[in-house]
């Protein structure tokens, strides 16, 4: 954490400004210390360069586990395939040059795959995640002076109103108990005329037939470490079976979906090792979350319009994405 972002922070419980106490710095960043409300009654720790505004364990623990284990897997700089970059620009519709000098919130950053893209375009990023995936993000991007990461709750953001020029939230809303309230929360910290882009699982007939919905009643209740071990053990067989079905003329593109494994063969230009690792990661991502709340295109657009956004549009870009401008 750097001291400059203190100007943007408030106590998410009281709304008071925060004072920095007992800090220890390292290379110009605050490695440890406390953020204390003005009345001195509420205190938040800074641990390993990251302010922590949430409890250590919560419903997003599975995401922390997966992103710390697969810290670099989906970074474009590691895979050498522009998967995150293509999704980012297609989803947002933003121009690269428009990000330079902007202060942007990455809400639900995981290991920082999309923050990396915005940083390359010259933005200053403040990234949050509910889970300890923030540690993976800091290890990946912490050396960039324009990157700050905070462990925080999307529904109780520790930021002043009208702070950010742009906000994006990818791969997150469907895994929260009340996705619409996430948009309400993000709107509060976005500047007037600021731009937002969010995405979510698309609620449509094709999606609801996904085999994961037969398994999730059981897998979401399983011990997460045990579930991951099972997926890793079965992954080579599941990938082989899925790929074999995919080769069947005409029916293959439907039959391979019956295998509970995320197979990106023919979709992304990944080698066999990458296909296996991405498949393990995203299969765990499908089966382990506490919440899985897909939404229709109309509902997502209505949420943004109800919150006062204008020029709202949507696009299918891996997930169902919607963007707009705050009035």
N, C-alpha and C positions, 0 to 999 in steps of 0.2 A: 504494500500500500504506500502511496505517496501522499504527503500532507496536503497537496493541492485539492484532492477530492473531498477533503473535509468540508469545503464550502458548499458541497452538494448534499451532504448527509444530514439527516435528522433522526431522532429516536423514533422507530416505528410504533412504539407503544404510546408515547406521550406527545410526539410531534415537536419536542424541544430540540434545539441545537445540541450538538455533541462536542464535548471537550476531550482533547487527547491527554491522557495521563500515563505516566510511568513507561514511556516509550523507549525502546531500544532500536536503533537504526543500523542498517547494514547496506552499504553502497547507495546511500540516499533514499532507501526505502525503509518503512517502519516494519521491522521484523516481528515485534511483539509489543504489547501495551494494552491499554484499555480506552474505550470510548465511553464517556460518562455523560449522562443527561445533565442539563444545566442545574437542576435542583439536587443533583448528586445521588438520586434514588435508584437510577437504573444504570447498569454497567454491562458493556459488551466487550469481549476479549478480542484482541488481535493475535492470532496464532499462525506462525509460519507465513508471515506477510499478508495474511488474509483476515479481514474483519469478519466476525462470526455473529450473526444476528438471530440464529435459530438454534434449537436444541441439537445435540450431537446425533440423535437417532430419530428418524421420521419415516413417513411412507415412501420416501424416495431413496431409501438406502440401497435398493437394488441398482439404481443408476450410478450411485457413487462407486459401488463395487465394480460394475462393468467398465466404467470409464477409467478407473484407476488401473484395471487389468489390461484394457485395450486402449491405452492412453494415446498412442499415435496412429492407430489403425485407420481412422477416417480423416486424418489430416492430409490435405492435398500435397503438402510439402514432403510428406512421408510416402504416400502411395504413388506419387508422380502422375496421378490421374486427376483431372480437374472436376471431380464429381461435386464437391462442396461448392466450388466456384460457380459452376454452371447452375446449380440449384439456387444459390444465393441471388445471382443477377436475374435469373428467370422469375423467381418468386417475387422479388421486391420491385422489379421494373425500374430500379434506380440507375442513374448514370454514375459511372466510376468517379468522374471528376467532381460530382456533387457531394461526395463524402469527405473530401479533403478539408480538414479543420473542424469537421463536425464532432460533437460529443454524442456518442451513440450507445444505447443500452442493448446489450445482448441478454435477453431474459430467458434463462435456462440454457447456459452455455455448454454443458457437458464438458468435453475435453478441449473445447475452444475451436472446433473446426470452422465455424462461420465467423468467429471473431478474427481468425487468421486472414480471411478474405477482406474484411473491412479494414483491418490494419494495413494491409498492402495498398489499399486505396487512399491511405493518408488520414484515416479517422482516429480519434481518441476513443477507446472502448472502455466502458465500465460493464463488466460481465457479472451476472449473478447466477447462482444455482442453489437449489434447496438442499442438495446432497453434497457430500464431500468430494464430488467430481471437481469442485473448485481447486482441489490440490493438484489434480491432473492438469487442469487448464493452466495453473500457475507454472507448473514444471514445463509445459509446452511453450508458453508465450510470455512468461514473466520477465524475460530479459528485454522485452520491448518496452521502452519508456512510456509508450502511449497505451499500455494495457494495464488495467486494474481489475481485480476480481474480488467478489464479496460473496460470502455464504449468506443468503437471504431468502425470504419467503415472497413469492410473486404476489401474494394477497396482502402483504404487509411490507411494502417496499420502504427502505430506509432513505428515501430521497425527497428533496424539496419538490414542490409542484413546479411544473414548467421548466424542468432541468434539461431535457434531452432534445436534440435536433431531430433525431430519428430513433425509432425503437423497432427491433425485430425479435420475434419469439418463434423459434422453429422446433418442431418435434416435442412440444411441451404440453400444450393445452389439453390434449386428449388424455393425458396422464394425471390430470388434476380433478378434484371432486366437483368443482364448479367452473368449467371453462369460461363461461360468459363473464364471470366476475374477474377473471384474469385480464380481460380486455378493459374493463372498467378501471382496474388498478393501473394498468399501463398508460391509459389515457391521461391520468392525473399528473404523471411525471413528464409527459411530452409537451413541448412548447406549442403555442398557438402557431398554426401553419406547419407544424412538424409532421413528419411522415411515419406511418406505422405499417408493418407487414407481419402477419401471423399466419401460421398454418396449422392444420389439424387433420386427423384421419377423416376421410370422406365417407359419409353415411349414405351408401347406395347399395342396391341389391347385390351387385358383384362383390362388394367389400364384405357385406354381412355374411356371405357364404364362405368366408375364409375359414379354413380348418382350425385356426387358432381359437376360434370361439367355442369349439367343442372341448378344447383342452384347458382353456384358461380357468374355468371353475375349479380345477384341481391345481394347476401349476402356480396360480397366483398365491395360493396358500402354502405352497411348499417352502422349505428352507431354501433360500436363494443360492447358497453355495452348493448345496446338493443338486439343485436344478441345473446350475451351470455345469457341474461335472458330468451330469447325464447328457446334456446337449453336446459337450465337447467329445464325449465317448462315442455318441451316435452320429456325429457330424459327417465323418467321411462316408459312411453308408448312406445317410440321408441325401447328401449332395450327389452321390453317384446315382441313386435311385431317381431323384428329381431330374437330373440331367439326361438319364436314359428315357424317361417319359417324355421329356421335352423334344426328343428326336422323332417321336411318332408323328407321321404326317397328319395335318388337319387337327387332330385331337390333342396333340402334345401340349400345346400352349394352355390348355384347360386342365389336363390330367396332372401336370407337374405341380399344380397348386394344391393338390390333395396331400402332398408330402409336407409335413410341418417343419419346413426349413426354408430360410430366406436364400433363394438361389438367384444370383445376379448374372448368371451366364447368358451372354448375348445382350445384356442390358448395359453393363459397364465393362470397360476394357481392363479387366483385372486378370492377373495370372492365377494359376490353380491354387497356389498358397493363399493369395489374397481372397479368392472366392470363398475358401474355407473359413478364413478368419472373419471376413465380413458376414458370412452366413451365421457363424456362431454368435457373433455380437448381436446381430439384428433378430435372430431367433430368440435369444434371451430377452431382447428388448420387447418382443411380441408377447412372450409367455409369462414374464415375471412381474410386470407392473401391477400395483394394487388397482389402479383405475385404467379403463380403456373406454373413452367416451367419444366415438365418432359423431360428426355433425353433418347436416345437409348443407349444400351450397347456399340455399336461401337463408338458413338459420345463421350461418357465419356472416353473411352480408348484412343481415338485419341487426346482428349484435354491434357491428361497427357503426351502422347508420343510427341506431338507437343511442349510441354514445356520442353522436354529433359529428361523426366523420363525414367528409364529402369526397366526391370523386372516387367512390368505393368501387373496386373491381375485384374479380377473382380469376384464378388460373390454376390448372392442375400442374403442379411442379413437384413430383415425387409424392407430396401430400396436396391437399386442397389448400391453396394459399389465397389470402385476401389482403388488400392494401387500401389505404386511404390517407386523407389529409385532415388534420384536426382544425376545426373551424376556430 
